[in-house]
Amino acid sequence: MNHDHAHGAGTMEAAPGGAHGDHMGHGHGGGHGDHAAMFRDKFWLSLALAVPVVFSSHMVAELLGYHVPGWAGWVAPVLGTVLYFYGGWPFLSGAVSELRGRQPGMMTLVALAITVAAVASALTTLGVGGLMLDFWWELALLVVIMLLGHWLEMRALGQASGALAALAELLPDTAERVSPDGTVSSVGLNELAVGDVVLVRSGGRVPADGTISDGAAEMDESMVTGESRPVPRGEGERVVAGTVATDSAIRVRVSAVGEDTALAGIQRLVEEAQTSRSRTQALADRAAAVLFYFAAAVGVVTFAVWSVLGDLTSAVERTVTVLVIACPHALGLAIPLVIAISTSLSARSGILVKDRLALERMRTVDAVLFDKTGTLTKGEPAVTGTTAVDGVAEAEVLALAAAAESDSEHPLAKAVVAAGRHGTAEVPTATGFRSLTGRGVRAEVDGHEVAVGGPALLRELGLDVPAELSDSSREWSGKGATVLYVVRDGQVVGALALADEIRPESREAVRELHAAGVRVVMITGDARAVAEAVGAELGVDEVFAEVLPADKDGKVAELQARGLRVAMVGDGVNDAPALARADVGIAIGAGTDVAIESAGVVLASDDPRGVLAARRLSEASYRKMWQNLAWATGYNLLSVPLAAGVLAGVGFVLPAAVGAVAMSLSTVVVALNAQLLRRVRLTPAR
């Protein structure tokens, strides 16, 4: 059914280490799920091994008041050695990667601590060197807690890398190629060549870029252009791969295939934007790097000073204690615990965090770029105005239009019918429905001939717009709305305005962003008149109109060139490159798969106020991260010098056992502080 109203208006295996920065960076590879499973498996088995190690420790037995039998003396050394190589392997191999890259971080610090603990404990167990340093239980706890931290982090960071695959899925698997003799055969997309003619049936997707050689159809191009209204395309007009012929079959002569299609161009933009994103190092890695150099320096000084004092055994014991204490459990959990809790909290609030660094950057954003269609607006037409000639009620005009349109499948018709059913007048039953291709519809309603359509319908009927309707019609058209006229028995009795309806939450979102000192910008492929009207109604600071898909990415870069940190909010394929380019990409959850895959943050609902919630979560979680890091590193900066013996002159040296216990207690403090994040209110009280 050709029904056109549109004339109405113009990997790594187990070495995340040097990889630690990688797996916590922007990486869009598919390894996060594998890493989470690897850390999970290692954690549970290591936990099972660690329990007997801890309870066979004489120090733990003394603290808890029980006796370790003599035969259990080798439990800790044997299982501790297994734990060192099995549970500690990700950190050992990760440390190698970090050191090769000359960027020591968390992995190097953990590897240093467990290696020193293992070597010192082994020498003590074998009775070599006269050492009294049994750190097997501490090694076990350290490995288990670090594995837990990394498992939590990997699970929270799990990020699918399906942006490019989602783009490819917009294309059909096969195409119907029309041979010169008129026969139609199904072929794979890779078999198509420039010059081929393909049949696109009603509701089918265009398999390749081309021009229509036969037929006409309303094309749904929203997946590529972001424009919600179907666009009429006829012979000689260009159509793009991935778009849908909504209402009738067409034949398309192929002009581009494979890498030359517009969709492939968008794929390349997404890929370029993703690979150009800066790879910010994680906070914990930066803290770990500082602590590594700090511990190494203090260790060297400790050994040198105690050696000069003539006590080599004490020199070794003090140095080992310093290096073991230098890797606090708290530091390994400081960030992952906050990530896990903030991810859970955000999920309950309808915010899916796919990239922690994107969430971390959200607090620094000073400009939010909203795509108009489907984000600030509902992305579907709605009746926004009704007017009638003298003597006819507006409700009657709407009811007549709804009756005439009731058998049509056109999106505009559905909007009219929906408005009519919610109107004050009862919608009568129509008969004799006829579709007027490119002009509108006709039907019999209560014995009257009723027609609904745009200016093309009036021209065909030789009718003019009545004076009492002209002002409203001009105003609606000026704002980019589609104007449909209702004709009864050859007389124009009223008019309807249809436009993409603004979400009621959008105004509040813009207002709250302004209150937070954030600049609000709107971007759209719509005509400038439409864009300016919507922008003025919402009160945005700046409007980018008539922007082609490839240029949306450029507009993000333009804002960034002004020194702004940009969050892009969108829902369509055409938004994907911009989402990937922005400092923070936020996809509306009702949007396309590719938009969701290209974003770092996804809003499960269509409510743009979720951007504010994401910002509040960013601020709260970042604050908790810093508090935890301050505690973990502050503990180190205090305990390491005490373990080194800076107060030995006044008779105080931090015992290794006390330092180890205090290190475990610092983990409890970090865990409790992270739990306080659950009390943060992401949405303001109403």
PyMOL commands that set and color helices and strands:
alter all, ss='L'
color gray80, all
select helices_A, chain A and resi 6-8+18-23+32-55+58-64+70-86+89-100+106-126+136-157+163-168+189-191+222-225+258-260+262-276+283-308+312-325+329-348+356-362+372-376+394-405+411-421+455-461+467-478+504-515+528-538+549-561+573-581+593-598+610-644+648-650+656-679
alter helices_A, ss='H'
color red, helices_A
select strands_A, chain A and resi 174-178+184-188+197-200+209-214+217-220+231-233+238-239+244-245+250-256+351-353+367-371+377-388+430-436+440-445+448-453+482-488+491-502+519-523+542-544+566-570+584-588+601-603
alter strands_A, ss='S'
color yellow, strands_A
deselect
rebuild
show_as cartoon
